[in-house]
Structure formats: structure tokens, C-alpha cells
Amino acid sequence: NSMVYLAKEPITAEQAAAKLSELPDSEKLALMDRAIERCRAVLTPNELVELEAARSLMQLWINGPDAARADLARITTEYAGQPRLDVAVRWVERRLS
């Protein structure tokens, strides 16, 4: 899947040069949350579960295993019955081990 975004205002040279790795962790998670919310309008729940799993992986890197497990528990409930759920959850769980 691909997405294209329309910039509603010019992007400054400073913004274009910004590196994601230099953003504060809280801003990285906020960006992921906003991306997931925007994608709810165009992706099916079966597709969204993969983005949610990626967010859980970010939680692992930023806030540790307990935060990632809490995210996985929410995802497992929210996306129960989705075909891609098990694979997405296992993908994160392997990194928790």
C-alpha cells in the first residue's frame, strides 16, 4: 500500500532536513498515533493491525517491554478476528523475547 499526502503549506528547508531520529520519543509516538488515526479512514482493520503492531514495537524501543505488552493486549482485543492479527502480534512478541 502507498499513500500520498498534500502539503497544505510550504515545507521549510529546516523541516525537510529534520531527522526522525532527532525527535523526542514522545513526538515519535505522537506521529505514529496520528498516522494510525489518519489511516483509519482508508485502511481496513486487517491492514491497520500491522500499523498498530509497528507502534507496539516503537513502544518496546522507547518505553520498554511492559509498554509493548500493554499495547499488544489492546491490539489483540481491538482487532480480534482479523486474519493478520496473529502474525502481527507474533512479529512483536519475537522481539520481546
C-alpha positions as CSV (number, residue, x, y, z in Angstrom):
1,N,0.0,0.0,0.0
2,S,1.1,3.5,-0.7
3,M,-0.1,6.9,0.5
4,V,0.4,10.4,-0.9
5,Y,0.0,13.5,1.2
6,L,-0.7,17.0,0.0
7,A,1.2,19.7,1.9
8,K,-1.2,22.5,2.7
9,E,1.6,24.9,3.3
10,P,5.3,25.1,2.1
11,I,7.8,22.9,3.8
12,T,10.7,24.9,5.0
13,A,14.3,23.8,4.4
14,E,14.7,23.2,8.2
15,Q,11.7,20.9,8.2
16,A,12.9,19.0,5.2
17,A,16.3,18.5,6.8
18,A,14.8,17.3,10.1
19,K,15.7,13.7,11.1
20,L,13.2,11.5,12.7
21,S,15.9,10.1,15.0
22,E,16.4,13.5,16.5
23,L,12.8,13.9,17.5
24,P,11.9,13.4,21.2
25,D,10.5,9.9,21.8
26,S,7.1,11.4,22.8
27,E,6.9,13.1,19.5
28,K,7.7,9.9,17.6
29,L,4.9,8.1,19.3
30,A,2.5,11.0,18.7
31,L,3.4,10.9,15.0
32,M,2.7,7.2,14.9
33,D,-0.7,7.7,16.7
34,R,-1.6,10.5,14.2
35,A,-0.7,8.3,11.2
36,I,-2.8,5.4,12.6
37,E,-5.8,7.7,13.1
38,R,-5.5,9.1,9.6
39,C,-5.2,5.7,8.1
40,R,-8.5,4.5,9.8
41,A,-10.3,6.3,7.0
42,V,-8.6,4.4,4.2
43,L,-7.4,1.1,5.6
44,T,-9.3,-1.9,6.7
45,P,-8.9,-3.2,10.3
46,N,-7.0,-6.1,8.8
47,E,-4.5,-3.6,7.4
48,L,-4.4,-1.3,10.4
49,V,-3.4,-4.2,12.7
50,E,0.1,-4.1,11.1
51,L,0.5,-0.4,11.8
52,E,-0.6,-1.0,15.4
53,A,2.0,-3.7,15.7
54,A,4.6,-1.4,14.5
55,R,3.5,1.1,17.2
56,S,3.9,-1.7,19.8
57,L,7.5,-2.2,18.5
58,M,8.1,1.5,19.0
59,Q,6.8,1.2,22.5
60,L,9.3,-1.6,23.1
61,W,12.2,0.6,21.9
62,I,11.1,3.7,23.7
63,N,9.2,2.6,26.9
64,G,10.3,-1.0,27.3
65,P,8.6,-4.4,27.3
66,D,5.8,-3.7,29.7
67,A,4.5,-0.8,27.4
68,A,4.8,-3.1,24.4
69,R,2.9,-5.9,26.1
70,A,0.1,-3.5,27.1
71,D,-0.1,-2.3,23.5
72,L,-0.3,-5.8,22.3
73,A,-3.1,-6.7,24.8
74,R,-5.1,-3.7,23.5
75,I,-4.5,-4.7,19.8
76,T,-5.4,-8.3,20.5
77,T,-8.8,-7.2,21.9
78,E,-9.5,-4.4,19.4
79,Y,-8.6,-6.4,16.3
80,A,-9.8,-9.8,17.4
81,G,-10.8,-12.0,14.4
82,Q,-8.6,-10.1,11.9
83,P,-6.6,-12.5,9.7
84,R,-3.3,-10.6,10.1
85,L,-3.6,-10.3,13.9
86,D,-1.7,-13.4,14.9
87,V,1.2,-12.8,12.5
88,A,1.5,-9.1,13.6
89,V,1.4,-9.9,17.3
90,R,4.0,-12.7,16.9
91,W,6.2,-10.3,15.0
92,V,6.4,-8.1,18.1
93,E,6.5,-10.9,20.6
94,R,9.6,-12.4,19.0
95,R,11.4,-9.1,19.8
96,L,10.1,-9.2,23.3
97,S,11.9,-12.5,24.0
